Amino acid sequence: MKSRTSLYLVIVPMMCVAMMPALVAAQQAKTDAAASVPAGPRSSDVASRDAIVAALYDSISGPPGDRDWARFRALFLPEAQLIATFKKKDGTLGYKAMTPQSYADGAGNYFKEHGFFEREISRKVETYGSITHIFSTYESRETADGKPFERGINSIQLFNDGSRWWVVDVYWTGETPDNPLPERYLTKSDS
């Protein structure tokens, strides 16, 4: 009996030490997963496609300072992307794909020092079942009533899961002299 107890006194601590890395890794995975889940959305932000688009613009707009990034992230599916397209210095076209968090990280630094107000000036909508595509023509300003420094189109894909609306992705390009906005995207909005 004494030898069995002595054996337990040696084996049990060794097993605990051997299992420690796996236990730490499992706890870290739970912590990482919890951090990647956005805070719950404002129910008014996700109640309709109009509301979620308004919340999208509102969450990135404001005077210099911090934005409500938890509100912003809560609008998106966990796998969502934001994709900016642009003309490179060599004249070729490029893109930058971001998660909502990486967008918040990059834009957040800029917004701390600069005012940025983006508003929708026209909208074209296509819906089939639970999916909606919106061509949302925008203007960007440094102050709420300032002169626009950029216009372009946000191609916004939305998903309605039966209980709320989600942003699947936002894919955009700015207007350029060689790529002006077509008149049809500057006219009265669709409903």
Rosetta silent file (secondary structure, phi, psi, omega in degrees, C-alpha in Angstrom):
SEQUENCE: MKSRTSLYLVIVPMMCVAMMPALVAAQQAKTDAAASVPAGPRSSDVASRDAIVAALYDSISGPPGDRDWARFRALFLPEAQLIATFKKKDGTLGYKAMTPQSYADGAGNYFKEHGFFEREISRKVETYGSITHIFSTYESRETADGKPFERGINSIQLFNDGSRWWVVDVYWTGETPDNPLPERYLTKSDS
SCORE:     score description
SCORE:     0.000 S_00000001
   1 L     0.000  -42.662 -178.732    0.000    0.000    0.000 S_00000001
   2 H   -63.490  -37.912 -179.685    2.793    2.358    0.925 S_00000001
   3 H   -68.866  -35.504  177.665    4.528    1.811   -2.426 S_00000001
   4 H   -65.615  -43.467  178.263    1.284    2.496   -4.302 S_00000001
   5 H   -62.684  -41.825  177.886    0.843    5.798   -2.403 S_00000001
   6 H   -62.900  -39.539  178.537    4.446    6.725   -3.135 S_00000001
   7 H   -62.645  -45.113  177.486    3.863    5.952   -6.790 S_00000001
   8 H   -60.385  -39.559 -178.841    0.799    8.248   -6.865 S_00000001
   9 H   -64.829  -24.189  178.531    2.800   10.991   -5.196 S_00000001
  10 H   -91.278  -45.865 -173.390    5.304   10.820   -8.063 S_00000001
  11 H   -72.314  -45.106 -176.015    2.983   10.156  -11.039 S_00000001
  12 H   -59.947  -49.055  177.844    0.154   12.627  -10.307 S_00000001
  13 H   -62.147  -35.615  178.521    2.417   15.707  -10.116 S_00000001
  14 H   -65.047  -39.829  178.919    4.226   14.563  -13.275 S_00000001
  15 H   -65.130  -40.739  179.290    0.898   14.203  -15.099 S_00000001
  16 H   -62.414  -44.163  178.989   -0.160   17.680  -13.974 S_00000001
  17 H   -64.082  -41.448 -179.615    3.089   19.182  -15.229 S_00000001
  18 H   -65.858  -34.142 -177.515    2.773   17.303  -18.531 S_00000001
  19 H   -83.635  -14.705 -174.192   -0.828   18.504  -19.033 S_00000001
  20 H   -55.415  -47.891  179.931   -0.117   22.156  -18.142 S_00000001
  21 H   -58.924  -39.143  179.314    0.771   23.354  -21.685 S_00000001
  22 H   -66.564  -40.248  178.314   -2.438   21.850  -23.079 S_00000001
  23 H   -65.333  -42.095  178.162   -4.529   23.443  -20.322 S_00000001
  24 H   -64.369  -43.312  178.987   -2.901   26.847  -20.878 S_00000001
  25 H   -62.656  -41.184  179.389   -3.420   26.550  -24.648 S_00000001
  26 H   -64.628  -42.635  178.511   -7.095   25.637  -24.172 S_00000001
  27 H   -65.216  -39.832  178.990   -7.652   28.607  -21.865 S_00000001
  28 H   -64.872  -39.051  178.166   -5.888   30.937  -24.326 S_00000001
  29 H   -62.318  -41.081  177.368   -8.064   29.637  -27.172 S_00000001
  30 H   -63.943  -42.216  179.438  -11.196   30.422  -25.109 S_00000001
  31 H   -63.970  -45.096  178.940   -9.864   33.916  -24.359 S_00000001
  32 H   -62.307  -42.417 -179.786   -8.998   34.537  -28.035 S_00000001
  33 H   -64.202  -41.796  179.662  -12.410   33.322  -29.185 S_00000001
  34 H   -65.249  -37.370  179.970  -14.184   35.566  -26.687 S_00000001
  35 H   -69.579  -28.229 -177.747  -12.133   38.577  -27.812 S_00000001
  36 H   -82.556  -13.136  178.661  -12.992   37.985  -31.475 S_00000001
  37 L   -84.242  122.064 -178.274  -16.760   38.004  -30.861 S_00000001
  38 L   -67.695  156.061  173.996  -18.059   41.550  -31.220 S_00000001
  39 L   -60.899  155.604  179.995  -20.123   43.121  -28.505 S_00000001
  40 L   -58.889  144.206 -178.409  -23.832   42.816  -29.100 S_00000001
  41 L   -76.785  161.609  168.030  -25.210   45.298  -31.593 S_00000001
  42 L   -70.112  128.147 -177.784  -27.679   48.051  -30.855 S_00000001
  43 H   -58.887  -32.928  179.251  -30.961   46.464  -31.904 S_00000001
  44 H   -68.880  -25.350  179.638  -31.901   49.682  -33.707 S_00000001
  45 H   -72.992  -25.915 -172.175  -28.689   49.452  -35.815 S_00000001
  46 L  -118.595   14.467 -175.847  -29.525   46.031  -37.261 S_00000001
  47 L   -77.714  -23.933 -179.057  -33.334   46.167  -37.482 S_00000001
  48 L  -151.772  166.080  178.396  -33.475   47.072  -41.194 S_00000001
  49 H   -67.294  -35.286  176.280  -31.183   47.510  -44.168 S_00000001
  50 H   -62.329  -42.933 -177.977  -31.647   51.299  -43.918 S_00000001
  51 H   -65.099  -42.331 -176.579  -30.679   51.207  -40.240 S_00000001
  52 H   -70.594  -35.656  176.951  -27.537   49.108  -40.743 S_00000001
  53 H   -68.073  -41.937  177.074  -26.291   51.300  -43.611 S_00000001
  54 H   -61.041  -42.736  179.276  -26.942   54.436  -41.526 S_00000001
  55 H   -65.525  -36.714  178.033  -25.086   52.847  -38.580 S_00000001
  56 H   -59.902  -51.424  178.465  -22.177   51.902  -40.861 S_00000001
  57 H   -64.709  -43.201 -177.210  -21.727   55.510  -41.999 S_00000001
  58 H   -63.592  -38.055 -174.923  -22.412   56.928  -38.528 S_00000001
  59 H   -70.172  -20.237  178.347  -19.899   54.656  -36.786 S_00000001
  60 H  -102.952   -8.537 -175.326  -16.957   55.907  -38.881 S_00000001
  61 L   -96.419  146.001  175.484  -17.977   59.581  -39.022 S_00000001
  62 E   157.215  173.789  176.842  -17.114   62.302  -36.545 S_00000001
  63 L   -70.586  174.512  177.515  -14.691   65.004  -35.487 S_00000001
  64 L   -53.329  136.787  179.521  -11.095   64.118  -34.600 S_00000001
  65 L   141.610 -173.741 -178.315  -11.076   61.513  -31.844 S_00000001
  66 L   -74.410  153.822  173.880  -12.022   57.947  -31.085 S_00000001
  67 L  -109.907  166.267  177.037  -14.904   56.130  -32.759 S_00000001
  68 L   -86.535   83.346 -175.178  -17.227   53.521  -31.261 S_00000001
  69 H   -70.683  -26.405  175.325  -15.402   50.547  -32.773 S_00000001
  70 H   -64.393  -42.147  176.283  -17.431   48.014  -30.789 S_00000001
  71 H   -61.209  -46.319 -179.965  -20.558   49.383  -32.478 S_00000001
  72 H   -58.051  -52.801 -177.444  -18.811   49.225  -35.870 S_00000001
  73 H   -61.973  -33.120 -177.886  -17.610   45.622  -35.428 S_00000001
  74 L   -68.227  -12.388  178.436  -21.059   44.473  -34.217 S_00000001
  75 L   -78.812  -20.972 -168.232  -22.523   45.332  -37.639 S_00000001
  76 E  -102.469  148.302  166.211  -20.409   42.707  -39.438 S_00000001
  77 E   -60.887  152.602  179.489  -20.447   38.941  -39.808 S_00000001
  78 E   -57.462  -31.098 -177.510  -17.362   37.439  -38.109 S_00000001
  79 E   -94.459    7.970 -174.258  -15.850   36.580  -41.535 S_00000001
  80 E   -61.588  158.514  176.469  -16.669   39.978  -43.126 S_00000001
  81 E  -135.034  153.604  168.951  -14.222   42.012  -45.151 S_00000001
  82 E  -118.395  129.812 -174.115  -13.725   45.612  -46.151 S_00000001
  83 E  -130.291  114.753  176.022  -11.941   46.004  -49.478 S_00000001
  84 E   -94.915  137.002  173.768  -10.578   49.291  -50.803 S_00000001
  85 E  -115.395  151.379 -174.173   -9.607   49.547  -54.462 S_00000001
  86 E  -163.581  165.019  175.189   -7.297   52.226  -55.830 S_00000001
  87 E   -94.892  127.648  179.115   -4.898   53.195  -58.589 S_00000001
  88 L   -78.075  168.392  179.999   -1.252   52.609  -57.701 S_00000001
  89 L   -58.200  -31.836 -179.352    1.546   55.048  -58.551 S_00000001
  90 L   -82.836    2.699  177.075    2.487   52.918  -61.572 S_00000001
  91 L    92.576  -10.516  177.914   -1.073   53.237  -62.940 S_00000001
  92 L   -81.666  161.894  179.808   -2.169   49.674  -62.231 S_00000001
  93 E   -91.775  144.710  179.194   -5.154   48.922  -60.048 S_00000001
  94 E  -137.596  177.309  178.114   -4.754   47.477  -56.586 S_00000001
  95 E  -148.756  161.015  172.754   -6.779   46.593  -53.548 S_00000001
  96 E  -134.699  117.261  178.107   -6.440   46.248  -49.798 S_00000001
  97 E   -96.920  136.196 -176.791   -8.611   43.673  -47.995 S_00000001
  98 E  -138.122  152.607  167.298   -9.193   44.163  -44.270 S_00000001
  99 L   -81.595  164.386  173.550  -11.189   42.648  -41.463 S_00000001
 100 H   -55.007  -37.750  179.446  -13.415   45.046  -39.544 S_00000001
 101 H   -67.678  -43.208 -179.384  -10.793   45.015  -36.780 S_00000001
 102 H   -68.684  -32.034  172.901   -7.868   45.771  -39.096 S_00000001
 103 H   -62.641  -48.029 -179.879   -9.904   48.595  -40.667 S_00000001
 104 H   -59.171  -40.861  179.885  -10.616   49.977  -37.175 S_00000001
 105 H   -62.566  -47.654 -177.749   -6.923   49.721  -36.261 S_00000001
 106 H   -72.784  -51.536 -178.330   -5.748   51.598  -39.367 S_00000001
 107 H   -68.269  -34.400 -178.866   -8.537   54.150  -39.727 S_00000001
 108 H   -58.190  -38.506  177.241   -8.737   54.671  -35.974 S_00000001
 109 H   -64.026  -41.990  178.139   -5.223   56.104  -35.903 S_00000001
 110 H   -65.621  -46.529 -176.395   -6.115   58.543  -38.701 S_00000001
 111 H   -64.890  -25.208  177.739   -9.455   59.499  -37.140 S_00000001
 112 H   -61.408  -31.371 -176.535   -7.801   60.379  -33.814 S_00000001
 113 H  -105.413  -16.062 -173.121   -6.107   63.321  -35.558 S_00000001
 114 L  -132.099  139.498  171.206   -8.543   64.106  -38.410 S_00000001
 115 L   -71.245  145.710  178.729  -12.231   64.755  -38.753 S_00000001
 116 E  -150.890  120.420  179.435  -13.962   62.402  -41.176 S_00000001
 117 E  -129.334  116.150  178.669  -17.610   62.540  -42.157 S_00000001
 118 E  -116.864  131.934  179.114  -18.911   60.177  -44.808 S_00000001
 119 E  -136.899  150.783  179.218  -22.515   60.289  -45.920 S_00000001
 120 E   -79.423  134.079  177.721  -24.606   58.532  -48.493 S_00000001
 121 E  -114.778  -13.629  176.103  -25.880   60.711  -51.342 S_00000001
 122 E  -162.280  155.717 -177.498  -27.569   58.046  -53.484 S_00000001
 123 E  -145.822  135.322  172.224  -28.440   54.366  -53.242 S_00000001
 124 E  -121.789  129.065 -170.370  -29.261   51.590  -55.699 S_00000001
 125 E  -124.007  137.772  170.423  -30.626   48.386  -54.134 S_00000001
 126 E  -130.404  130.357  179.400  -31.075   44.806  -55.306 S_00000001
 127 E  -132.307  139.441  172.158  -32.585   42.180  -52.990 S_00000001
 128 E  -143.532  117.542 -179.708  -33.273   38.494  -53.429 S_00000001
 129 L    58.519 -123.588 -175.985  -34.398   36.431  -50.475 S_00000001
 130 L   -90.914    0.460 -177.495  -32.070   37.022  -47.540 S_00000001
 131 E  -112.018  143.869  177.694  -29.367   38.854  -49.515 S_00000001
 132 E  -135.626  138.401  173.845  -29.169   42.510  -50.481 S_00000001
 133 E  -117.476  130.077  179.519  -26.643   44.379  -52.582 S_00000001
 134 E  -124.624  125.507  166.561  -26.432   48.165  -52.261 S_00000001
 135 E   -92.313  106.228 -175.202  -24.444   50.531  -54.446 S_00000001
 136 E  -108.199  106.432  178.328  -24.138   53.399  -51.971 S_00000001
 137 E   -76.432  131.981 -175.253  -22.701   56.584  -53.477 S_00000001
 138 E  -125.022  159.930  167.723  -20.833   58.534  -50.807 S_00000001
 139 E  -126.119  139.327  177.585  -19.182   61.875  -50.153 S_00000001
 140 E  -113.474  138.091 -179.691  -16.373   62.276  -47.618 S_00000001
 141 E  -134.079  160.610  175.148  -15.693   65.503  -45.735 S_00000001
 142 L   -89.097  -22.687  174.481  -13.315   66.654  -43.011 S_00000001
 143 L  -130.577  159.836 -175.381  -16.112   68.532  -41.194 S_00000001
 144 L   -57.302  -35.650 -177.949  -19.839   67.782  -41.092 S_00000001
 145 L  -113.770   15.540 -178.655  -20.687   70.720  -43.350 S_00000001
 146 L   -76.271  174.008  177.897  -17.375   70.995  -45.220 S_00000001
 147 L   -74.665  135.786  178.466  -16.688   70.625  -48.910 S_00000001
 148 L   -60.844  136.070  173.874  -16.367   66.977  -50.051 S_00000001
 149 L  -102.122  -10.008  177.863  -12.779   65.907  -50.645 S_00000001
 150 E  -156.777  147.157  169.323  -13.817   62.553  -52.133 S_00000001
 151 E  -130.894  158.986  178.075  -16.781   60.812  -53.682 S_00000001
 152 E  -179.551 -165.684  179.753  -17.127   57.184  -54.627 S_00000001
 153 E  -127.359  129.119  168.940  -19.212   54.059  -54.343 S_00000001
 154 E   -96.367  118.204  172.537  -19.447   51.618  -51.467 S_00000001
 155 E   -91.581  108.531 -172.406  -20.652   48.252  -52.733 S_00000001
 156 E  -111.153  124.527  175.020  -22.294   46.859  -49.615 S_00000001
 157 E  -104.441  131.088 -178.327  -23.484   43.269  -49.303 S_00000001
 158 E  -121.833  154.453  177.199  -25.988   42.539  -46.541 S_00000001
 159 E  -133.180  133.123  174.589  -27.468   39.352  -45.110 S_00000001
 160 E  -110.622  117.290 -177.446  -30.685   39.036  -43.117 S_00000001
 161 L   -90.816   10.325 -179.687  -30.698   35.915  -40.941 S_00000001
 162 L    98.014  -19.151  178.491  -34.352   36.367  -39.958 S_00000001
 163 L  -121.894  -18.375  179.551  -33.582   38.173  -36.731 S_00000001
 164 L  -164.366  166.934  173.578  -31.177   40.932  -37.817 S_00000001
 165 E   -95.930  146.256  177.421  -29.190   42.412  -40.700 S_00000001
 166 E  -128.736  144.509  167.804  -25.436   41.791  -41.089 S_00000001
 167 E   -84.533  122.673  177.238  -22.790   43.483  -43.228 S_00000001
 168 E   -86.715  -46.755  173.837  -21.087   40.738  -45.247 S_00000001
 169 E  -161.385  159.673  172.871  -18.618   43.058  -46.956 S_00000001
 170 E  -128.217  123.328 -174.510  -17.983   46.607  -48.059 S_00000001
 171 E  -127.055  118.827 -171.845  -16.065   46.981  -51.311 S_00000001
 172 E  -136.939  160.784  173.343  -15.318   50.513  -52.461 S_00000001
 173 E  -146.144  145.390  178.101  -13.575   52.766  -54.907 S_00000001
 174 E   -90.929  154.482  176.958  -13.219   56.525  -55.046 S_00000001
 175 L   -70.029  142.845  176.045  -14.059   58.703  -58.002 S_00000001
 176 E  -133.023  163.880  178.554  -11.129   59.831  -60.158 S_00000001
 177 L   -57.227  -35.684  179.518  -10.884   62.172  -63.157 S_00000001
 178 L   -90.109    0.951  176.914  -10.571   59.181  -65.483 S_00000001
 179 E  -142.474   67.133 -178.991  -13.329   57.271  -63.660 S_00000001
 180 L   -71.021  155.831  177.756  -16.109   59.772  -62.850 S_00000001
 181 L   -66.350  129.837  175.786  -19.278   58.628  -61.118 S_00000001
 182 L   -65.754  146.110 -178.306  -21.975   57.760  -63.660 S_00000001
 183 H   -54.398  -35.944 -177.849  -25.069   59.947  -63.463 S_00000001
 184 H   -62.579  -19.754  177.742  -27.270   56.939  -62.603 S_00000001
 185 H   -96.392    7.652  177.436  -25.410   56.649  -59.272 S_00000001
 186 L  -116.805    0.467 -177.271  -26.035   60.305  -58.431 S_00000001
 187 L   -91.492  179.384 -179.149  -29.809   60.300  -58.934 S_00000001
 188 L   -45.010  139.375 -178.683  -32.689   59.679  -56.557 S_00000001
 189 L   -73.060  152.088  168.959  -32.139   56.673  -54.320 S_00000001
 190 L   -75.722  164.300  174.176  -34.004   53.378  -54.582 S_00000001
 191 L   -91.477    0.000    0.000  -35.988   52.288  -51.553 S_00000001
